[in-house]
Amino acid sequence: MDQTDLGEAETEKPGEGPGAEITRNGDPYPREVAAFVERFAADLVAAGFQRMAARVFACLTVSEEGALSSAELAERLRVSPAAISGAVRYLSQVHLISREREPGSRRERYRLHQNVWYEAMTQRDAYLRRWETTVRGGVEIVGPDTPAGRRLSETAEFMAFLEEEMDQLMERWHARRAVSAHPLEQEPEEPA
């Protein structure tokens, strides 16, 4: 291989060029997976996620263990560690991921919560209750017979409806998972 070939190989990015299906640390990250991560992230952004948080979440979702370090995320997504830092802070705050220390190391890994969607929706209950309480307080302030009061009353009623329906929906999901091969309480086995 001549010097030109070496230069080209050094500038290839993960997911690009022949044989670039492997990142520098040897983890597989095929081009198709990278493309899926970007599509999934775009869908999450359209639903209101922050862009980088959506990319990190999607990347964690397709990782074998559901956990990656900041360096691994930065390499796969081809961004700076600083961009990863803000994204994982947001994802931690909304209870989609958790931080864990690698045994014997100061490095942190970011892990998707087990049953991430169930947990995220369960967390929404607390927000719905708080929003309903706040909105009902607003009705008292502006008056229930004013146009603003009627809008706020309808909003509060909708929040209460969502809370009731969400409880029933989560119970049905839990029951469905209990009879399947993947009950919610089942934790994945640790690799040997």
Stockholm file with secondary structure:
# STOCKHOLM 1.0

chainA/1-192         MDQTDLGEAETEKPGEGPGAEITRNGDPYPREVAAFVERFAADLVAAGFQRMAARVFACLTVSEEGALSSAELAERLRVSPAAISGAVRYLSQVHLISREREPGSRRERYRLHQNVWYEAMTQRDAYLRRWETTVRGGVEIVGPDTPAGRRLSETAEFMAFLEEEMDQLMERWHARRAVSAHPLEQEPEEPA
#=GR chainA/1-192 SS CCHHHHHHHHHCCTTCSTTTTBCTTSCBCCHHHHHHHHHHHHHHHHTTCCHHHHHHHHHHHHSSSSEEEHHHHHHHHTCCHHHHHHHHHHHHHTTSEEEEECTTSSCEEEEECTTHHHHHHHHHHHHHHHHHHHHHHHHHHHCTTSHHHHHHHHHHHHHHHHHHHHHHHHHHHHHHHHHSSCCTTCCCCCCC
#=GC SS_cons         CCHHHHHHHHHCCTTCSTTTTBCTTSCBCCHHHHHHHHHHHHHHHHTTCCHHHHHHHHHHHHSSSSEEEHHHHHHHHTCCHHHHHHHHHHHHHTTSEEEEECTTSSCEEEEECTTHHHHHHHHHHHHHHHHHHHHHHHHHHHCTTSHHHHHHHHHHHHHHHHHHHHHHHHHHHHHHHHHSSCCTTCCCCCCC
//
